[in-house]
Amino acid sequence: MRKSGESVPLSDLKAQYRALQAELDEAVREVVESCRFIGGPAVEGFAREYAAYCGVQHAIPCANGTEAVRLALVGVLGPGDGSGEVITVSHTFAATAEAIVAAGYRPVLVDVDPHTFLMDLRAVEAARTSNTVAVVPVHLYGHMVDVEQLRDWADRYRIAVIEDAAQAHGARMNGMGPGQRSHAAAFSFFPGKNLGAWGDAGAVVTDDGPTARRISQLVDHGRGDKYSHARIGCNARMDALQAAVLRVKLPHLDRWNSARRQVARWYEELLGEVGGCVTPALMPGAQHVYHQYVIQVEHRDEVQQALNAQGIATGIHYPIPVHEQPAFAYLGIRPDDLPITHGLCRHILSLPVFPELTQAQVERVSTALSEALGVTTGAGAR
């Protein structure tokens, strides 16, 4: 247990490594000794195990989460020519929209629900046109969109549903996880994710065999076999060292997610009645995995500075919405066209959350936050 005055990190990958050091070191050693660095048993084994974990027929490992979204789009829809529209949210990491553009489609950005921060399904309906070919819900912070409801809507218009599940490893909505109801779901295994590699890595999961075969070819230069190329592909393979690390970590994922939910409960108990602090909402039927624990506060930047002065790390996910990024100015969306998203970026604050976080640390964060809010919302607040 840390002393009350010690710093509290936003995440602690060193603690995770120490707990699994022997297993992880042995898994890496086996890959090094085998010299099977591309493909091989580690990658094949992880593909089988992750598909089983997700409750789907197929998992295709790939290089990173951005490529996973792009590959899922191209695997389901084929490469775009710039005319097809794909609806997604602006309140996400830019990679979601970046992947849509890279796949050959035009992103159509919609607003989010002010309580859950998730895609507003009414906004999706309003944004649909004759050019809409897909919708990409983002399971932000580990909280799933209701994909079953979205799929029922999308099927009426023959629109594909491709999930950005980069932050939703192990999440559920009404008992169903990413990839079980959609055409495909894309995951990131960036080191800080709930299931993280030791570098960049990702995967696409799907229940559709033809889609899985196309994506498997796309990942590896479009190959049908070693020197036969069935389609134009790319080099987006996951390396064996990352797969080996992920295989060690995967059996611990549910326990880690359970620990994150306990951290969220502690925060809710301590912050639920604190004035000036809005804690995360939870939709009925959702099993949140709290990749991030995101609150809303007034005077966010001042509160963050006060916490930093107390040695408490925080984050902002994300300070600039996609529609306000210079790279996406060509879409012609004004900041106030998406008012909820525009407002959230000034109030959201991510608090420390990771499986090894102790109750004492949560209490320290909560006390410091309460004190900071008392100062910033008092007479001296600007």
Secondary structure, DSSP 8 states (H G I E B T S, - for coil): ---TTS-B-S--HHHHHHHHHHHHHHHHHHHHHHT--BSSHHHHHHHHHHHHHHTSSEEEEES-HHHHHHHHHHHHH----S--EEEEESSS-THHHHHHHHTT-EEEEE-B-TTT-SB-HHHHHHH--TTEEEE--B-GGG----HHHHHHHHHHTT-EEEEE-TT-TT-EETTB-TTSSSSEEEEE--TTSSS--SS--EEEEES-HHHHHHHHHHHBTTEEETTEE-S---B---BHHHHHHHHHHGGGHHHHHHHHHHHHHHHHHHHTT-TTEE-----TTEE---SSEEEEETTHHHHHHHHHHTTB--B-S-SS-GGGSGGGGGG---GGGSHHHHHHTTTEEEE---TT--HHHHHHHHHHHHHHHHHHTSTT--
